[in-house]
Amino acid sequence: MSNAIQITLIGKPGCHLCDDAWTVLSVVVSEFAAAHPSVRLEVDERNMLDDQDLIARYSEEIPVVLLNGKMHSYWRIDAKRLTAKLEELI
């Protein structure tokens, strides 16, 4: 059982899908944290415009959600699917 999960949201300013993803992610994180207080969720938001490697890798896929450094989803974030994956990681 892991006691920490790293969640990274990669996007850029002015991206409406990124704003939508942040909204979904915020709700999922809040609900998951309430249900699993012993699990530490570390959430990091990255602006791809600050990192040429992120631009090269994800420019056609933003927003991107990484869980523990691995691609989970891109474009649209499905709350149920994200929650299920978080449950699987604990």
N, C-alpha and C positions, 0 to 999 in steps of 0.2 A: 504494500500500500504506500502510495506516495503522499507526502504531506504538502506538496506545492505543485502548482500547475502554472506554467508561463504562457500567457496569452498575448500575442502581438497582433495589432491591427495596423496594416500598412495601407496608407492612402495618401491623399494630397488635398490641400485647401481648394475649396470650390467644387469638390466632387460630391454631387448629391447622393450617389450610391454609398460613398464613404460616410456621409452624415447618417444615412439610414442604417448602415452597418453599426456605427457607434451607438445608435439608439437601441438596436436589438442586443448588441453585446452588453450594454449597461444593464438592461433588464435581466438578461440571462445570468450575468455575474452576480447581481444583487440577489436574485432568487436562489442561485446555487450556493452562495455564501451563507445565506440564512438557513438553508437545509443541511449544509455541511460545514459547521463552524470550525472543525479541526483541520480543514483543508485551506491552505493559503493560496489564493489566486493572485498572481502578479500580472498586472495588465500594463502593457507598454504600447503607446501609440507612436508610430513612426511615420514621418513625412518623407515620402519617397524622393521629393525634390531636394532633400538634404543629402542624398546618398546615391551616387551614380550607379553603384552595384544594384540597388533596389530598382532604379529606373530600368536598367538593362534586363533585370530578371522578371519584373512584375508590371511593366508599363501597360500591358494589354489586359491585365487581370484585376486591377484594383476595384474595390478594396479586397485585400487579402487578409485572412485570419490564419495565423500560425498557432499551433498548440505544441508547446515544448519544442519549438523550432521546426515543426513539420507542417506542411500545408494542410489545412483543414477545409477551407472553402474560399471562394472568390466570387466577385460580383454581388450576389445576393446571399445574405446570411440567414439561414433557416434556424430559428430559435430551438425547435424541438431536436433537430439534428445536432446542434452545438451542445445542448444540454445532455443528450444521450452520450456524446463523445466525452464530455467532462466526467460523467458518471463512470464511464468505462476506464478512465484514467486513474480513478482513485482505488 
